[in-house]
């Protein structure tokens, strides 16, 4: 398949090139979104950073998305709307201190007990050379514009988007809304412990959800199967479906009546359909080399194009059939106006 053929553009049709034929466009005013992360989470993170780095990032820590520290290189800080370099350089002794923060997993990641923050590392000649910190926040209200679809989602949900689009942040808030219906019957399989935090102490956003900490993506397949066989979940959440075994386990769970909410790295239904690396997503799309073989494992799809910018595919089966015919799938475009900074509240709202 070489590309999607766009249907003729009418006065009532809007095209998002390569993504969707928009059947409805919903424009919403700014929505209330609350950062419910606690000060204690950020204080714990700051204590783990070298003094010279802490002094730079502490005043604006809640605005930071990522911190990158590299041996003898400048400190890099990614804010929501800026990527800045600071003349702060770490020597090998300071990098070694970062290496001793905790037990690094085989995938080069390290979480923090009771928080959503995550460290990642690279080594050169058995010495830590680069460390990044994903400064995570828990936002309440992100998924509210999508509540009408989440309230009636009974057959699975796929959240798609390119890296950094905000899939995991949206997933967390979708779980809050789904948890209102399913509570502890919704099991969160946390491959890198980014959804609900690392360690034995769960993040406060866990609520009534059942948490299955995994930590190492290599263990995800066995943990998914254990969840299905031993706990009879009604719903299962999986972040970053990135291996064929993960997809097969989710497809197996679906055959046992378990609905799944999951995230994929995909910028469109077409890129998911065409995905060739180990054909990871094919068991979930239900396709082979010859085309579609049945309905996908979820009926609802949400493409995250950025904060407050979504395309909702209300019928994924019909959407993938359109892609297989080299046509643009029908989608609902949801656009939420952005209005300055989000409000911080330490206490979870109940409404």
Beta strands, then each sheet from edge to edge (+ up, - down):
strand 1: 14-16
strand 2: 20-28
strand 3: 34-35
strand 4: 64-70
strand 5: 74-79
strand 6: 83-89
strand 7: 109-111
strand 8: 118-124
strand 9: 127-134
strand 10: 139-140
strand 11: 157-161
strand 12: 186-190
strand 13: 210-213
strand 14: 235-238
strand 15: 259-265
strand 16: 287-288
strand 17: 291-292
strand 18: 300-306
strand 19: 309-313
strand 20: 330-336
strand 21: 343-344
sheet 1: 1+ 2- 20- 19+ 18- 11- 15- 14- 12- 13-
sheet 2: 10+ 3- 21-
sheet 3: 6+ 5- 4+ 9- 8+ 7-
sheet 4: 16+ 17-
end
